[in-house]
Amino acid sequence: EMREAAEELFADSDLFTSVAGSAEETTLPAGSVELVAAGQAFHWFDPQRARPELERILQTGGWVTLIWNDRRKTSTPFLQAYEELLLTWATDYREVDHTRIGQIEIESFLGPGEVATATFDNRQSFGYEGLEGRLLSSSYSPAAGHPKHRLMVEALRSIFDTHQTEGRVTIEYDTRVYLYQM
């Protein structure tokens, strides 16, 4: 879905080329990129296969940046309730929670050398439809037809109605950025 969205967004750009690849098999020529950037999907990489592929496609002295949002879980009553909803209804939330990836795992993947890090405050404001769409787009959200799906959506509506202000709720994040020169 993300690739399709990028293809649509950058359809008129001569600077964008979409390729069918993965972190482990990019299909890009050796030494062809200056920077590899990965977001939330980093936690799905196979480190034993992705690391050699990065080394292969990066130019000498190339850079790797990893960027994602860690949702704050306890900073507001809404976020506490949202976390409880995920723990109760999401199918594999604990298994795919990327907050299990820390500095040690990142340094192990990238290898020896200094990993520069930065953290930024970030937030998203949602009406109910946007919040539901955000929840249902998560990989751990039970799909329509799953026994937990309807119950989770009903619980989300209740949480939203309880915590909304002027028809909106806010999800707060810590945006984590890791930068490494190969």
Phi and psi in degrees as a GROMACS rama.xvg file:
@    title "Ramachandran Plot"
@    xaxis  label "Phi"
@    yaxis  label "Psi"
@TYPE xy
-65.6525  -40.3456  MET-2
-63.1359  -43.5716  ARG-3
-61.617  -40.0281  GLU-4
-63.6705  -42.0443  ALA-5
-65.2476  -41.3066  ALA-6
-60.8843  -39.7246  GLU-7
-70.0771  -45.1463  GLU-8
-63.9724  -39.1943  LEU-9
-106.413  22.2696  PHE-10
-55.9923  -32.4303  ALA-11
-94.3381  5.01444  ASP-12
-96.1333  129.141  SER-13
-77.1347  -11.2336  ASP-14
-92.1296  0.422048  LEU-15
-117.821  129.927  PHE-16
-131.193  125.253  THR-17
-92.233  134.912  SER-18
-128.496  147.422  VAL-19
-87.4842  98.4578  ALA-20
-151.991  -175.496  GLY-21
-139.951  173.345  SER-22
-60.5774  -29.0468  ALA-23
-88.9448  -22.0404  GLU-24
-146.911  83.5679  GLU-25
-73.106  -25.6771  THR-26
73.3582  6.06824  THR-27
-81.4737  152.01  LEU-28
-65.9418  152.192  PRO-29
-60.2423  138.939  ALA-30
63.9063  26.6605  GLY-31
-98.1235  -6.02475  SER-32
-129.182  148.448  VAL-33
-93.0237  -27.6169  GLU-34
-143.195  131.91  LEU-35
-110.403  126.186  VAL-36
-121.252  134.221  ALA-37
-134.136  144.057  ALA-38
-108.405  -139.22  GLY-39
-52.6966  -30.1419  GLN-40
-67.2569  -9.37444  ALA-41
-53.2674  -34.9736  PHE-42
-68.8317  -8.38932  HIS-43
-96.6828  -6.07964  TRP-44
-62.4346  145.994  PHE-45
-91.6051  102.303  ASP-46
-56.6578  -37.6555  PRO-47
-65.8712  -26.647  GLN-48
-101.515  -31.5046  ARG-49
-74.0607  -39.8216  ALA-50
-58.9191  -50.6488  ARG-51
-61.1468  -32.5547  PRO-52
-67.8502  -39.6531  GLU-53
-61.0707  -45.8939  LEU-54
-59.7301  -37.7307  GLU-55
-68.0591  -44.9042  ARG-56
-85.8249  -22.2276  ILE-57
-76.048  141.96  LEU-58
-68.6066  160.539  GLN-59
-55.4215  129.972  THR-60
76.952  12.75  GLY-61
-66.7079  166.75  GLY-62
-116.156  149.575  TRP-63
-123.082  130.991  VAL-64
-127.006  135.501  THR-65
-116.693  131.301  LEU-66
-140.2  130.146  ILE-67
-159.296  166.816  TRP-68
-99.4943  127.65  ASN-69
-98.5309  113.012  ASP-70
-69.5553  131.343  ARG-71
-71.1323  137.367  ARG-72
-106.934  -18.0605  LYS-73
-133.325  6.11947  THR-74
-76.1311  -17.8806  SER-75
-140.804  158.187  THR-76
-58.082  -37.5455  PRO-77
-60.6018  -47.0413  PHE-78
-65.8563  -33.4708  LEU-79
-63.6129  -44.5908  GLN-80
-67.0228  -38.5893  ALA-81
-64.0747  -42.1924  TYR-82
-62.1715  -43.1358  GLU-83
-62.4647  -38.5868  GLU-84
-58.6573  -46.0241  LEU-85
-64.68  -42.9992  LEU-86
-63.7879  -32.1444  LEU-87
-82.3853  -44.1029  THR-88
-111.771  -25.0343  TRP-89
-68.2134  146.734  ALA-90
-76.9858  -43.4247  THR-91
-138.68  37.6353  ASP-92
-55.6967  -46.7336  TYR-93
-63.6873  -33.8727  ARG-94
-74.004  -35.3856  GLU-95
-101.116  3.6889  VAL-96
-62.3874  110.259  ASP-97
-70.7463  -7.42525  HIS-98
-68.5968  -9.9044  THR-99
-72.0087  -13.0767  ARG-100
-92.7212  114.988  ILE-101
-119.014  -168.489  GLY-102
-56.0996  -41.0935  GLN-103
-63.0598  -46.3854  ILE-104
-64.9987  -38.6645  GLU-105
-67.6911  -46.2968  ILE-106
-64.212  -35.2525  GLU-107
-64.2599  -41.2479  SER-108
-67.8611  -46.6808  PHE-109
-75.2136  -33.7829  LEU-110
103.55  -172.412  GLY-111
-65.4333  149.449  PRO-112
125.23  172.787  GLY-113
-87.1877  130.984  GLU-114
-104.531  113.432  VAL-115
-77.9248  139.486  ALA-116
-130.397  152.294  THR-117
-149.973  150.458  ALA-118
-130.29  134.895  THR-119
-127.498  143.827  PHE-120
-70.4279  141.373  ASP-121
-149.852  154.497  ASN-122
-154.482  154.445  ARG-123
-128.025  136.118  GLN-124
-108.078  131.855  SER-125
-129.015  141.552  PHE-126
-80.8161  176.912  GLY-127
-60.6735  -45.992  TYR-128
-60.7135  -41.61  GLU-129
-64.9727  -40.3397  GLY-130
-64.4273  -44.0313  LEU-131
-62.9917  -42.9498  GLU-132
-61.6789  -40.2904  GLY-133
-63.1746  -45.0769  ARG-134
-63.6564  -48.6764  LEU-135
-71.0574  -17.0761  LEU-136
-83.4495  -7.58941  SER-137
-75.5421  141.302  SER-138
-61.6306  -26.8104  SER-139
-88.9792  1.01817  TYR-140
-80.648  129.612  SER-141
-63.679  135.271  PRO-142
-71.6067  159.279  ALA-143
-53.3985  136.401  ALA-144
96.3783  -22.0663  GLY-145
-69.8423  143.645  HIS-146
-56.2239  -28.2282  PRO-147
-88.4772  -14.1281  LYS-148
-58.0052  -57.6445  HIS-149
-60.7019  -42.1754  ARG-150
-64.1323  -38.0824  LEU-151
-67.0689  -43.0148  MET-152
-64.0785  -40.1969  VAL-153
-63.0174  -41.9494  GLU-154
-64.6764  -38.8231  ALA-155
-61.9698  -43.7127  LEU-156
-59.7287  -42.6926  ARG-157
-63.9978  -43.9715  SER-158
-62.9683  -44.5278  ILE-159
-60.3026  -49.8824  PHE-160
-59.6945  -36.2592  ASP-161
-70.7978  -37.8409  THR-162
-108.723  -5.18914  HIS-163
-69.7312  150.605  GLN-164
-127.774  120.229  THR-165
52.729  38.8215  GLU-166
78.1332  17.6891  GLY-167
-140.202  151.39  ARG-168
-127.521  160.762  VAL-169
-122.025  131.791  THR-170
-102.398  124.144  ILE-171
-99.2791  144.029  GLU-172
-133.84  158.409  TYR-173
-106.327  114.174  ASP-174
-85.6109  118.608  THR-175
-100.676  133.55  ARG-176
-127.228  129.158  VAL-177
-121.373  131.792  TYR-178
-129.644  130.972  LEU-179
-142.705  135.087  TYR-180
-100.075  124.675  GLN-181
